[in-house]
Amino acid sequence: MVEVVARAVPVEPVPIISIDSDHLPPPFRAPWCERRPFAMSINSAEFGEDDPERLRCSGSQAVGRAMVGMAEGVQLSPHRDVREIAQLVLQWFAEDAGRYEDLGAAIGLRPNRGSSISYRVRLAERDAALGALGRLPPYDALSPSQAAAEIRRDLKRYLTTRWAEDRQRRTAPVTEGGTRAEFWRIARASLERPMPKNKDAAAMIRAARDNRSPI
């Protein structure tokens, strides 16, 4: 005999999507960018045939058209900042398209004030590598402040003895222990000051060991 007991299953909240065509921005129109047909079906099996390099070599108009399509495709995103960046991109193509201002400056990737996205990315990569070093031997056996001091010393040695060999690499060197790869990532960030102050470096190492953001 088999006994079947029914139990109530918690019901996940159902997301509500409400779209009114009156709220949507007008479609992008420009003589150089013909409207693309609406895709009635999508087959993910074809995604493996994508060739970004082919698009890159197809000319600026083809790349621009693809960027317009990408921006239009995310205008229904549930995330406001995604919709806003789409509007900035479409506005740039409609009003400027590189005549007076490049796209990076127009959408805020390279602002007149504050740090560029390039600097922010390189800084984050440096900080992540520093935190990773703090979890690797021999630094993992030291206190955060001691580890920061030792890493500073060893980074200086790496820059003078190994970086000339490693700087042309496109991927991190694979060595036993992994420390050389992290030093490579710090050096590749090309920051004016490769290492932060010892107090800040110790905070990053402590946060990495605790698996949390140092900010």
C-alpha positions in Angstrom: 0.0 0.0 0.0 1.3 3.4 -1.0 0.2 6.4 1.0 0.2 9.7 -0.9 0.2 12.8 1.2 -0.5 16.2 -0.4 1.4 19.2 0.8 1.0 22.8 -0.1 3.7 24.0 -2.3 4.8 27.6 -1.8 3.8 29.6 -4.8 6.5 31.9 -6.3 5.3 35.4 -7.0 4.5 35.8 -10.6 6.2 38.8 -12.3 3.8 41.2 -13.8 4.7 42.7 -17.2 2.6 45.6 -18.4 3.5 47.2 -21.7 1.4 50.0 -23.3 2.4 50.9 -26.8 1.7 54.5 -26.0 4.6 54.5 -23.6 7.1 53.1 -26.1 9.6 55.4 -27.8 9.3 55.9 -31.6 11.3 53.5 -33.7 14.8 54.7 -34.8 14.8 56.0 -38.4 17.8 57.1 -40.4 18.6 56.9 -44.2 21.7 54.8 -43.5 19.9 52.3 -41.2 17.2 50.3 -42.8 14.6 48.8 -40.6 15.2 45.1 -39.8 12.3 42.7 -40.1 10.7 41.5 -36.9 12.0 38.0 -36.0 9.0 35.7 -35.8 11.0 32.8 -34.4 14.3 32.3 -32.7 16.4 29.1 -32.7 19.1 29.1 -30.1 20.8 26.2 -32.1 22.0 28.9 -34.5 23.7 30.9 -31.9 26.9 28.8 -32.3 27.2 30.2 -35.8 27.6 33.7 -34.6 30.8 35.3 -35.8 31.6 38.7 -34.1 34.8 39.1 -36.1 32.8 38.9 -39.3 30.6 41.7 -38.2 33.6 43.8 -37.1 35.0 43.4 -40.6 31.7 44.2 -42.3 32.2 47.9 -42.1 31.1 50.7 -39.8 27.6 51.0 -41.2 26.9 47.3 -40.5 28.3 47.7 -37.0 26.3 50.8 -36.4 23.1 49.1 -37.6 23.8 46.2 -35.2 24.3 48.6 -32.4 21.0 50.3 -33.1 19.3 47.0 -33.2 20.9 46.1 -29.9 19.7 49.3 -28.3 16.2 49.0 -29.7 16.1 45.4 -28.4 16.6 46.4 -24.8 14.2 49.3 -24.7 11.7 46.9 -23.0 14.2 45.9 -20.3 12.8 45.8 -16.8 15.9 47.7 -15.7 15.7 51.4 -16.0 19.4 52.0 -16.4 19.5 49.6 -19.3 16.6 51.4 -21.0 18.4 54.7 -20.3 21.7 53.6 -21.9 19.7 52.4 -24.9 18.2 55.9 -25.3 21.6 57.5 -25.0 23.0 55.2 -27.7 20.1 55.9 -30.1 20.3 59.6 -29.4 24.0 59.6 -30.3 23.3 57.8 -33.6 20.4 60.1 -34.5 22.0 63.4 -33.6 25.8 63.0 -33.8 27.1 59.6 -35.0 30.7 60.7 -34.4 30.5 64.1 -36.0 31.4 66.0 -32.9 31.7 63.5 -30.1 32.6 59.9 -29.9 30.2 57.3 -28.5 32.2 56.7 -25.3 32.1 60.3 -24.3 28.5 60.8 -25.3 27.2 58.0 -23.1 29.4 58.6 -20.2 32.1 55.9 -20.6 34.7 58.6 -20.9 33.2 61.6 -19.0 34.6 65.1 -18.9 34.7 64.7 -15.1 35.4 61.7 -13.1 37.1 58.4 -14.1 36.7 56.7 -17.4 35.4 53.1 -17.6 38.9 52.0 -18.7 40.4 53.2 -15.4 37.6 51.7 -13.4 37.9 48.3 -15.1 41.7 48.3 -14.6 41.4 49.4 -11.0 38.9 46.6 -10.3 41.1 44.0 -12.0 44.1 45.2 -9.9 42.1 45.1 -6.7 40.7 41.6 -7.5 44.2 40.3 -8.2 45.5 41.8 -4.9 42.7 40.1 -3.0 43.5 36.8 -4.7 47.1 37.1 -3.8 46.1 37.5 -0.1 44.5 34.1 -0.2 47.4 32.3 -1.8 50.5 30.9 -0.1 52.7 32.2 1.3 50.6 35.4 1.9 47.6 33.5 3.3 49.5 32.6 6.5 50.2 36.3 7.2 47.9 39.0 8.7 46.4 41.3 6.1 48.8 44.1 6.9 51.8 41.8 6.7 50.6 40.2 3.5 50.1 43.7 1.9 53.7 44.6 2.8 55.1 41.3 1.4 53.0 41.6 -1.8 54.3 45.1 -2.3 57.9 43.8 -2.0 57.3 40.9 -4.3 55.5 42.9 -6.9 58.4 45.3 -7.1 60.7 42.2 -7.7 58.3 40.9 -10.3 58.2 44.2 -12.2 62.0 44.2 -12.4 62.6 40.6 -13.1 59.6 39.0 -14.8 57.3 41.7 -16.3 59.6 42.3 -19.4 59.0 38.7 -20.3 55.3 38.6 -19.4 54.1 41.9 -20.7 53.4 40.6 -24.3 51.3 37.8 -23.0 47.5 37.9 -23.8 46.7 35.4 -21.0 48.0 35.0 -17.5 51.1 32.8 -17.1 50.3 29.4 -15.7 52.7 28.5 -12.9 52.5 26.5 -9.7 50.9 28.4 -6.9 49.3 31.0 -9.2 51.0 34.1 -7.7 52.8 35.0 -10.9 49.4 35.1 -12.7 48.1 37.6 -10.2 51.2 39.8 -10.3 50.7 39.8 -14.1 47.2 41.0 -13.7 48.3 43.8 -11.4 51.1 44.9 -13.8 48.8 44.6 -16.8 46.4 47.1 -15.3 49.0 49.7 -16.1 48.1 51.9 -13.2 50.3 54.9 -12.2 50.5 53.4 -8.7 50.4 49.6 -9.1 49.9 49.1 -5.3 47.5 51.0 -3.1 48.5 52.3 0.3 49.3 49.5 2.7 46.2 50.2 4.8 44.0 50.0 1.7 45.7 46.9 0.4 45.2 45.2 3.8 41.5 46.1 3.7 41.2 44.5 0.3 43.0 41.4 1.4 40.8 41.2 4.5 37.6 41.6 2.5 38.8 39.0 -0.1 39.4 36.5 2.7 36.0 37.2 4.1 34.5 37.0 0.6 33.0 40.5 0.7 33.4 43.8 -1.1 36.0 46.1 0.5 33.8 49.1 -0.3 
